[in-house]
Amino acid sequence: MEKLKLIKPNLNYEKQVLEMMQEFYKDESTPYGSSWLKRFLEDYPWRLNYLKKSESEDTITDKRYVPGIQYVLVRELDNTVIWFINTRLKLNEWLLQHWWHVWYSIRPKERKKHYATWQLFAILDIYEDLWVDKVLVTCDKVNVWSARTIQNCGWMLENEIIDPEDWALLQRYWIDTKEWIEKWKIFFSDCGFNIEIE
Ligand SMILES: CC(C)(COP(=O)(O)OP(=O)(O)OC[C@H]1O[C@@H](n2cnc3c(N)ncnc32)[C@H](O)[C@@H]1OP(=O)(O)O)[C@@H](O)C(=O)NCCC(=O)NCCS
């Protein structure tokens, strides 16, 4: 069984995170869910400190934003970082209408191996612990792979809206964390991954 760890980025993983970021650039792929970690390329320790402060309403730098946690997924076998995922811990009215709780991207070389499917499932554990009953994810309608990943994990389409930033058609999907726990027991037992959340 393949072992994966979901961790907050830290100084020990600086090299791996920067390598992953370079891979996104080379592939001309947007590192969604990386909290604009492109700034990691400039000042990784500074960015880590910024992310730490972003985890709590008391310390968040920009009070217009809600707190959130940045994670990266590490494959234990070769200690490689394979995806970025950003989790907002709550939604405000604007986010509820236009954006999402969860936002993510798998590094280009590691796509189509079902990492996103299982990880999107696993991430709900964090929301369950926070007593968040329903979790929102959105995706551009033309991003059929992301939509497929979301649907495969049991998220339900609520509606489609126009993204106010770039006028793309966004699909809004919800999942109930309690229902997810039941699905988890059935599906996760034979997924081939063992995912730990630190
Ligand atoms: C979307 C994304 C996260 C999918 O990650 P992934 O690990 O490759 O996805 P999975 O391997 O779990 O595959 C999920 C489903 O999509 C399908 N899929 C994924 N990539 C595909 C591709 N390039 N071509 C065809 N099908 C694809 C898989 O076959 C699978 O469907 P199935 O189980 O019915 O066969 C990844 O492509 C990515 O990071 N894209 C760029 C960033 C992005 O779009 N983020 C989402 C923002 S909403």
The ligand as a Gaussian input file, in Angstrom:
#p B3LYP/6-31G(d) Opt

LIG

0 1
 C       -7.594000      18.142000     -11.983000
 C       -6.473000      17.380000     -11.302000
 C       -6.368000      17.821000      -9.837000
 C       -6.750000      15.879000     -11.388000
 O       -5.714000      15.213000     -10.658000
 P       -5.356000      13.698000     -10.955000
 O       -4.591000      13.162000      -9.766000
 O       -4.696000      13.596000     -12.259000
 O       -6.808000      13.052000     -10.995000
 P       -7.172000      11.518000     -10.819000
 O       -6.002000      10.680000     -11.274000
 O       -7.661000      11.311000      -9.433000
 O       -8.314000      11.352000     -11.899000
 C       -9.631000      11.789000     -11.673000
 C      -10.491000      11.445000     -12.856000
 O      -10.215000      12.344000     -13.936000
 C       -9.732000      11.624000     -15.052000
 N       -8.592000      12.388000     -15.588000
 C       -7.683000      13.102000     -14.882000
 N       -6.815000      13.683000     -15.720000
 C       -7.191000      13.324000     -16.973000
 C       -6.685000      13.606000     -18.269000
 N       -5.607000      14.397000     -18.431000
 N       -7.318000      13.060000     -19.342000
 C       -8.411000      12.293000     -19.176000
 N       -8.944000      11.996000     -17.975000
 C       -8.326000      12.501000     -16.886000
 C       -9.254000      10.282000     -14.526000
 O       -9.332000       9.280000     -15.523000
 C      -10.232000      10.065000     -13.397000
 O      -11.487000       9.616000     -13.857000
 P      -11.928000       8.068000     -13.747000
 O      -11.599000       7.642000     -12.348000
 O      -13.382000       8.131000     -14.021000
 O      -11.082000       7.375000     -14.751000
 C       -5.099000      17.643000     -12.023000
 O       -5.247000      17.358000     -13.390000
 C       -4.597000      19.056000     -11.841000
 O       -3.902000      19.338000     -10.863000
 N       -4.928000      19.940000     -12.791000
 C       -4.487000      21.339000     -12.772000
 C       -5.041000      22.124000     -11.587000
 C       -6.557000      22.067000     -11.486000
 O       -7.266000      22.026000     -12.497000
 N       -7.022000      22.076000     -10.233000
 C       -8.442000      22.030000      -9.946000
 C       -8.966000      23.393000      -9.690000
 S      -10.725000      23.278000      -9.459000

